[in-house]
Amino acid sequence: MQERKVEIAIVGAGSAGLSAWHAARKHSDSVLLIEGGAYGTTCARVGCMPSKLLIAAAEAAHQAREAGGFGVEVGTVEVDGRAVMERVRRERDRFVGGVLGTVERLGEANRLEGHARFADPHTLVVGEHTRVTARTIVIATGSRGTWPDLFDAAGDRLIVNDDVFDWEDLPDSVAVFGPGVIGLELGQALHRLGVRLRVFGVGGALGPFRDETVWAYAERTFNEAFYVDPDAQVEHIERDGDAVVITFLERDSGTRLTERFDYLLAATGRQPNLDRLDIERARLALDDQGVPRFHRFTLQCLNADESPGHIFIAGDANQALPLLHEANAEGRIAGDNAGRYPELRAGHRHVPLAVVFTEPQMATVGASRAELERQFGDDCIATGEASFEDQGRAVVMRQNRGLMRLYAEHGSGQFLGAELFGPRVEHLAHLLAWMLEQRVSVGRLLEMPFYHPVLEEGLRSALRDLNASLRQGPAITERCMECGPGD
C-alpha cells in the first residue's frame, strides 16, 4: 500500500469538495482531492440541471396545449418520449463534461480515486491502494436518496430521481412518493409530458411551504392538474410482473383503490454518505443521526470530547441545507479554515433562500412564520399578502394563479421573510433575499422603483399590505425587543 502525506485532504469531489479544494489551495500546494465515485457533481449528473431539462420539455408541451387560450391553434400536441429523454441525456452529459474538465485541470497529482475511510483522526485509507495522512480533513461526501422499507416490495421498479435521467423513453405511469422539492418538480414535469401520475406524501408536507395559507392555496392548485395527497394512506405495495401495484385510500372519498404503475419513484429524502467512512474512527462527536456535530459558521467538527478539531464538514454530508449554492458556500468556508487551521474565520452565511421549479413556482426567503414567532414572539410579527389572480402581467400571460405572504417586525418595520407561490417567483425571491441580506425595512422597499407592467408590481401590492398591518413606534419597538432573536 502506498503512503502519502499531505497538508489537507478533501473527501468528495462534488460541488462542496471542489469549492473546498480551491479555497484550501490559497493556503497550501499540498491539497489532495479524493473521490470514490464518478466525477461530475450531483447537480450536473442527477440533480439541478437534468431536472430542469425535463421541466423545460414539459413546459414546452404545456404551453403548446395552452396556446388556444391566446387564440393560437397549434393542433394536436404529441410528445416524443425518446426525443425528450435523448435531449435530457445529451445536455446532461454536456454539463457533466464541464465539471470533468474542471477536475482534469486540477492535475493528476492533486486527486486520488477510491473510497476513503478513516483509520484514525488524521489517516484515511483510500481503496486498497493508498494510505493518506493529513494535517486537516474536509468531509464533503454528499448524500443519496433513501426510502422506507415498505418500498422494497417494488423491487427493480423502485427508482430514485437519479434513475429518471437514464431513461431512454418516458413510461406510461409513475407513482411518486414524497411531495417535496424533487417529487413535485419531477411529478409535474412527467404529468405534463403525458405520464399518468399520482403523488403520495406522509405528514402533510408540500414543497418548502410552512405558511398554512400558502400551503392550502398550493395544494388546491396542484390538485386541479394532477393527484397530490400530502398525507396519504397507503395500505399495500407489491410487485406484479413488470408493474408496481399500490393500494391506497383516495384522498377525498376515502375509497380504497388499487392501481398499477410502471415505476415507484421514491423522493422521500436523502441521507448523508457517511456510512462507508468508518466515521467512528475519526473520534468525532456525532448527533442522533450519526452526523458529526459542527459549528455552522466555521464548519469545524467537534471531537468526541467536545473540543474543536481538525476535521471540517461541508455540503449535503452535514444535512444542514442540501442546496447547491449552500454547498458551494460551505465548501469555501471549510476549505479556507482547513487551510488556515488552527486559525479559524467565521464564514458569512447568507439568508435562507429556496426555489422549487414547478408551475406556479414555489419559493421561501428567510425563516418561516412559525420560526419567526418563536424568535420574536407571536405578537411581534406582521403579515402582508397579495394574490396573483388579478395581477396585470400575470393575467396577460395567462399565469394568474398564486399567492405571496410577507413577514415583518412590528415596531422596527424590518422585513423578515416570505413564502411565494406564483409565476416566475424565482426572481421575486432573489430580490427579497437581497433585501433581507441588507436588512432593508418595508418602508424602504416601497421606495424602490417598480416598472409597469411587471410581476414585481404584485410584490409591491404585498408590501403595501404588509406596511398597512405594521404597528410602529417606540413603545412597540421596546416591547418586541424584549422577546427578540436569541430568546
C-alpha positions in Angstrom: 0.0 0.0 0.0 1.3 3.4 -1.0 1.8 6.1 1.7 1.0 9.8 1.1 1.4 12.7 3.4 -0.5 15.9 2.7 -1.5 19.1 4.4 -5.2 18.9 3.5 -7.3 16.0 2.3 -10.8 16.6 0.9 -13.1 13.6 0.7 -15.6 14.1 -2.1 -15.3 15.9 -5.4 -18.8 17.3 -5.7 -19.8 20.9 -5.5 -18.7 21.3 -1.9 -15.5 19.4 -2.4 -14.4 21.3 -5.4 -15.2 24.6 -3.7 -13.2 23.4 -0.7 -10.2 22.4 -2.8 -9.9 25.8 -4.5 -10.2 27.6 -1.1 -7.7 25.4 0.5 -5.2 25.8 -2.3 -4.9 29.5 -1.4 -3.1 28.4 1.7 -1.1 25.3 0.6 0.0 23.5 -2.5 -0.4 20.2 -0.7 -4.1 19.6 -1.1 -5.5 16.2 -2.2 -9.0 15.7 -3.6 -10.3 12.1 -3.0 -13.3 10.8 -4.9 -14.9 7.3 -4.6 -17.4 7.5 -7.3 -17.9 9.1 -10.7 -16.8 12.7 -11.1 -19.4 15.2 -12.2 -21.3 16.5 -9.1 -24.9 15.6 -8.1 -26.2 18.9 -9.6 -24.8 18.2 -13.1 -25.4 14.4 -13.2 -28.7 13.8 -11.4 -29.9 17.0 -9.7 -30.4 20.6 -10.7 -29.5 20.5 -14.4 -31.1 17.3 -15.8 -34.3 18.0 -13.8 -34.6 21.5 -15.4 -34.0 19.9 -18.8 -37.0 17.6 -18.2 -39.0 20.6 -16.8 -38.2 22.7 -19.9 -39.6 20.0 -22.2 -42.7 19.7 -20.0 -43.2 23.5 -20.1 -43.0 23.5 -23.9 -45.7 20.8 -24.1 -47.9 22.6 -21.7 -47.5 26.0 -23.4 -48.4 24.4 -26.7 -51.6 22.9 -25.2 -52.5 26.2 -23.7 -51.9 28.3 -26.8 -55.5 28.2 -27.7 -56.2 30.5 -24.8 -54.4 33.2 -26.7 -56.3 32.4 -29.9 -53.4 30.5 -31.3 -54.2 27.0 -32.5 -51.3 24.5 -32.8 -53.2 21.3 -33.4 -52.6 18.1 -31.6 -49.5 18.1 -29.3 -47.6 14.9 -29.4 -44.7 14.2 -27.0 -41.9 12.0 -28.4 -40.6 10.5 -25.2 -37.5 9.1 -26.8 -36.6 12.5 -28.2 -37.3 14.2 -24.9 -35.0 11.8 -22.9 -32.3 11.9 -25.6 -32.0 15.7 -25.2 -32.1 15.4 -21.4 -29.2 12.9 -21.5 -27.2 14.8 -24.2 -27.4 18.1 -22.4 -26.8 16.5 -19.0 -23.6 14.9 -20.4 -22.5 18.3 -21.6 -22.9 19.8 -18.1 -21.1 16.8 -16.6 -18.4 17.3 -19.2 -17.8 20.8 -18.0 -17.3 19.6 -14.5 -14.9 16.8 -15.7 -12.9 19.5 -17.4 -12.6 21.4 -14.1 -11.4 18.2 -12.3 -8.9 17.4 -15.0 -7.4 20.9 -14.7 -6.6 20.2 -11.0 -3.9 17.8 -12.2 -3.5 14.1 -11.5 -1.1 14.7 -8.6 -3.8 16.6 -6.8 -6.5 14.0 -6.9 -7.0 10.4 -6.0 -9.7 7.9 -6.9 -11.2 5.3 -4.5 -13.5 5.1 -1.5 -11.9 6.7 1.6 -12.4 5.5 5.2 -10.9 6.7 8.4 -8.1 4.6 10.0 -7.7 7.3 12.7 -8.4 11.0 13.0 -5.5 12.0 10.8 -5.4 9.0 8.4 -7.5 7.9 5.5 -7.3 4.5 3.7 -8.3 5.0 0.0 -9.5 1.9 -1.7 -6.9 -0.8 -1.0 -4.1 1.1 -2.6 -3.2 4.3 -0.6 -2.9 5.4 3.0 -3.2 9.2 3.3 -2.1 11.1 6.4 -3.3 14.7 6.5 -3.0 17.7 8.9 -6.6 18.6 8.3 -9.5 16.9 6.5 -12.7 18.1 4.9 -15.6 15.7 4.6 -17.7 16.6 1.5 -19.1 13.2 0.6 -22.6 14.4 -0.4 -25.8 12.4 0.0 -28.0 9.8 -1.7 -31.7 9.0 -1.9 -33.3 7.0 0.9 -36.8 5.4 1.3 -38.8 3.4 3.9 -38.6 -0.4 3.9 -42.2 -0.6 2.6 -40.9 0.5 -0.9 -38.6 -2.5 -1.2 -41.5 -4.6 -2.3 -41.4 -2.8 -5.6 -38.1 -4.5 -6.5 -36.4 -3.1 -9.6 -39.5 -1.0 -10.3 -38.3 1.2 -7.3 -36.3 4.2 -8.5 -35.0 7.5 -7.2 -34.5 10.7 -9.2 -31.0 9.7 -10.2 -32.5 6.8 -12.3 -35.0 9.0 -14.2 -32.3 10.7 -16.2 -31.0 7.5 -17.7 -34.4 6.5 -19.2 -34.4 6.1 -22.9 -38.2 6.7 -23.1 -40.9 8.0 -20.9 -43.0 5.4 -19.1 -46.8 5.3 -19.2 -47.3 5.7 -15.4 -45.4 6.6 -12.2 -46.3 6.8 -8.6 -44.3 9.5 -6.8 -43.8 9.2 -3.1 -42.8 12.5 -1.5 -44.3 15.8 -2.5 -41.2 17.8 -1.6 -38.9 19.7 -4.0 -37.8 16.7 -6.1 -41.2 14.9 -6.1 -43.2 18.0 -7.2 -40.7 19.1 -9.8 -40.4 15.7 -11.4 -44.0 14.7 -10.8 -45.5 17.8 -12.6 -43.0 17.5 -15.4 -43.9 13.9 -16.1 -47.6 14.7 -15.9 -47.2 17.4 -18.5 -45.3 15.0 -20.7 -48.2 12.7 -20.7 -47.3 10.2 -17.9 -50.1 9.0 -15.7 -49.3 10.2 -12.2 -50.2 10.1 -8.6 -48.2 11.8 -5.8 -48.3 10.5 -2.3 -47.0 12.1 0.9 -46.8 11.5 4.6 -47.4 14.0 7.3 -48.8 16.8 5.1 -45.7 18.5 3.8 -45.9 20.2 0.4 -42.6 21.6 -1.0 -40.9 24.1 1.3 -44.1 25.8 2.5 -44.8 26.2 6.2 -47.4 29.1 6.0 -50.8 27.3 6.2 -52.5 29.8 3.9 -49.9 29.5 1.1 -49.8 25.7 1.6 -53.5 25.4 1.2 -53.5 27.5 -2.0 -50.7 25.5 -3.5 -52.3 22.1 -2.5 -55.5 23.1 -4.2 -53.8 24.4 -7.3 -51.7 21.3 -7.9 -54.7 19.0 -7.4 -56.5 20.8 -10.1 -53.9 19.4 -12.5 -52.8 16.1 -11.0 -53.4 14.0 -8.0 -51.4 15.0 -4.9 -52.2 13.7 -1.4 -49.7 15.2 1.1 -50.9 12.8 3.9 -51.8 9.7 2.0 -53.0 6.4 3.5 -51.1 3.7 1.5 -52.1 0.2 2.6 -50.0 -2.1 0.4 -47.3 -2.1 -2.2 -46.3 -5.2 -4.3 -44.6 -6.2 -7.5 -46.7 -7.9 -10.1 -45.0 -8.7 -13.3 -43.5 -5.5 -14.7 -45.7 -3.3 -12.6 -45.9 -1.9 -9.1 -49.4 -2.4 -7.5 -50.4 0.1 -4.9 -53.4 0.0 -2.7 -54.4 3.3 -1.1 -57.4 5.3 0.2 -58.5 8.0 -2.2 -57.9 11.4 -0.6 -61.4 12.9 -0.9 -63.7 10.0 -0.9 -61.8 7.6 1.3 -62.5 4.8 -1.3 -60.0 2.0 -1.4 -58.2 1.9 -4.8 -55.7 -0.5 -6.2 -53.7 0.8 -9.2 -50.8 -0.4 -11.3 -47.8 1.8 -12.2 -44.6 1.2 -14.2 -42.4 2.7 -11.5 -42.5 3.8 -7.9 -40.3 7.0 -7.7 -39.1 7.5 -4.1 -38.5 11.2 -3.4 -38.7 10.7 0.3 -35.4 12.3 1.4 -31.7 11.9 1.2 -29.1 10.5 3.7 -25.5 11.7 4.1 -22.8 9.5 2.5 -21.1 8.9 5.8 -21.8 5.2 6.4 -18.7 4.0 4.4 -16.3 6.4 6.1 -15.8 4.4 9.3 -16.6 7.7 10.9 -16.3 6.3 14.4 -12.5 6.0 13.9 -12.3 9.8 13.4 -13.4 10.1 17.0 -15.9 12.9 16.4 -19.0 13.9 18.4 -22.0 12.6 16.5 -25.7 13.5 16.6 -28.6 11.1 16.8 -28.4 10.5 13.1 -24.7 9.7 13.1 -23.7 13.1 11.6 -20.7 14.9 13.0 -21.6 17.9 15.2 -20.1 21.1 13.7 -20.0 24.9 14.0 -22.3 26.5 11.5 -20.0 29.4 10.7 -16.7 27.6 10.6 -17.8 24.1 9.5 -15.4 22.7 12.1 -16.4 19.4 13.6 -16.3 18.7 17.4 -14.2 15.9 18.7 -15.8 13.2 20.9 -14.6 15.1 24.0 -16.4 18.3 22.6 -13.2 20.0 21.8 -12.8 21.7 18.4 -10.9 19.5 16.0 -9.0 19.5 12.6 -11.9 17.9 10.6 -14.4 20.0 8.7 -17.7 19.0 7.0 -19.5 20.7 4.1 -22.4 20.3 1.7 -25.0 17.6 1.8 -22.9 15.5 4.0 -23.8 17.6 7.0 -27.5 17.6 6.2 -28.0 21.3 7.1 -29.0 22.9 3.8 -28.9 20.5 0.9 -28.8 23.1 -1.9 -26.1 23.8 -4.5 -25.4 27.4 -3.5 -25.1 26.4 0.1 -22.7 23.5 -0.8 -20.5 26.0 -2.6 -20.5 28.4 0.2 -19.9 25.7 2.8 -17.1 24.3 0.7 -15.3 27.7 0.6 -15.7 28.1 4.3 -14.5 24.6 5.2 -11.6 24.7 2.7 -10.5 28.1 3.9 -10.5 27.0 7.5 -8.8 23.7 6.8 -6.1 25.6 5.1 -5.5 28.2 7.8 -6.0 25.8 10.8 -5.6 26.2 13.7 -6.6 29.8 13.0 -10.2 30.0 12.0 -12.5 32.5 10.4 -16.3 32.6 10.7 -17.7 32.5 7.2 -20.6 34.6 6.0 -23.8 32.6 5.8 -26.5 34.0 3.5 -30.1 34.3 4.4 -32.1 31.1 3.6 -33.4 31.0 0.0 -35.1 28.1 -1.7 -36.9 27.8 -5.1 -39.0 25.0 -6.5 -39.3 25.0 -10.3 -42.9 23.9 -10.5 -45.5 26.0 -12.2 -46.6 28.1 -10.4 -43.1 28.2 -8.8 -42.6 27.9 -5.0 -40.1 29.9 -3.1 -39.2 30.8 0.5 -37.0 33.6 1.8 -35.7 33.8 5.3 -37.2 32.0 8.3 -40.7 30.6 8.3 -43.6 32.5 10.0 -43.6 29.9 12.8 -39.8 30.2 13.3 -40.1 34.0 13.4 -42.8 33.8 16.0 -40.5 31.6 18.1 -37.7 34.1 17.8 -39.6 37.3 18.2 -42.9 36.4 19.8 -46.2 35.8 18.1 -47.4 39.4 18.6 -44.3 41.0 17.1 -44.7 39.7 13.5 -46.9 41.4 10.9 -48.1 39.7 7.7 -48.9 41.1 4.3 -50.2 39.2 1.3 -51.2 39.6 -2.4 -52.8 37.3 -4.9 -51.6 36.9 -8.5 -55.2 36.2 -9.7 -55.8 39.8 -10.6 -52.2 40.9 -11.1 -51.9 42.6 -14.5 -48.8 41.0 -16.0 -49.9 37.6 -14.7 -53.3 38.0 -16.4 -51.6 39.0 -19.6 -49.5 35.8 -19.6 -52.5 33.6 -18.5 -50.5 32.6 -15.5 -52.6 34.4 -12.9 -52.6 31.8 -10.1 -50.7 32.2 -6.9 -50.3 33.9 -3.5 -47.5 35.5 -1.6 -47.2 36.2 2.1 -44.5 38.5 3.5 -43.4 39.0 7.1 -42.0 41.9 9.0 -41.4 43.0 12.6 -43.8 45.4 14.3 -42.0 48.4 15.7 -38.9 48.4 13.5 -40.6 47.7 10.3 -37.8 45.3 9.4 -38.6 42.9 6.5 -38.1 39.3 7.8 -39.1 36.8 5.2 -41.6 35.5 2.7 -43.3 32.5 1.2 -44.2 32.8 -2.5 -46.3 30.8 -4.9 -46.8 32.2 -8.3 -45.4 32.8 -11.8 -41.7 33.2 -12.0 -41.3 33.9 -8.3 -37.7 32.7 -8.5 -36.9 36.4 -9.5 -39.0 37.9 -6.7 -37.4 35.6 -4.2 -34.0 36.7 -5.2 -34.9 40.4 -4.9 -36.3 39.8 -1.4 -33.3 37.7 -0.3 -31.0 40.5 -1.4 -33.1 43.0 0.6 -33.2 40.7 3.6 -29.4 40.3 3.4 -29.1 44.1 3.6 -31.7 44.4 6.4 -33.9 46.7 4.5 -37.2 47.9 6.1 -40.6 47.5 4.5 -40.8 51.3 4.1 -37.5 51.4 2.2 -38.6 48.5 0.0 -41.7 50.5 -1.1 -39.4 53.4 -2.1 -37.8 51.2 -4.7 -38.8 51.7 -8.4 -41.4 49.4 -9.9 -41.8 49.3 -13.6 -45.2 48.7 -15.3 -46.4 46.2 -16.3 -44.3 43.6 -14.5 -44.9 40.8 -11.9 -42.9 42.9 -9.4 -46.0 45.1 -9.1 -47.6 42.2 -7.3 -44.8 42.3 -4.8 -45.4 46.0 -4.3 -49.1 45.1 -3.5 -48.0 42.6 -0.9 -45.5 45.2 0.6 -48.3 47.8 0.8 -50.5 45.3 2.6 -47.6 44.4 4.9 -46.9 48.1 5.6 -50.5 48.8 6.4 -50.5 46.0 9.0 -47.4 47.2 10.8 -47.7 48.8 14.2 -44.7 51.1 14.6 -43.4 53.4 17.3 -41.2 53.4 20.4 -43.5 51.5 22.6 -44.0 48.7 20.1 -40.2 48.6 19.4 -39.3 48.3 23.1 -41.9 45.5 23.7 -40.8 43.5 20.7 -37.1 43.9 21.6 -37.9 42.2 25.0 -38.6 39.0 23.1 -36.2 39.5 20.2 -33.9 37.0 18.5 -31.9 34.8 20.7 -34.6 34.4 23.3 
